Amino acid sequence: QVQLVESGGGLVQPGGSLRLSCAASGSINQYTVAWHRRAPGKQCELVAAVTRGGSTNYADSVKGRFTISRDNAKNTVYLQMNSLKPEDTAVYYCNFGYGAYWGQGTQVTVSS
C-alpha cells in the first residue's frame, strides 16, 4: 500500500503563488501521477498529470499558470501554481496509477 501526503496549501491573494508537494511512502517511478481538485458543490476535476516518462498534460483552465513535475529520487511530485485566481480555490489531491492511490488533500484558498 502506497501512502501519499500532500502539503503546501494555504491562503493566498489573487495573483499569488503556491507550490504543492505530494510525498509518497515508496518509489513513484512506475506511476503516472495526477493532481485533481474539488471545489464545494463541484465534481473532482483533473488539473495536471505527468507520466513516468515525463510527459505532461493540463486542464485548459490552468495552462500557462501551473506546472507539474516529479522527482523520482525524492519520491515526490509537485504542482507549482502561479497567477492564482479565486476560481482555483479547492481541495487539491494527488493520485498515482490512474487513481489506484490517493492522498488526503490540501486546501488552497485564493481570496483577497
Secondary structure, DSSP 8 states (H G I E B T S, - for coil): ---EEEE--EEE-TT--EEEEEEESS--TT--EEEEEE-TTS--EEEEEE-TT--EEE-TTTTTTEEEEEEGGGTEEEEEE-S--GGG-EEEEEEETTTTEE---EEEEE--
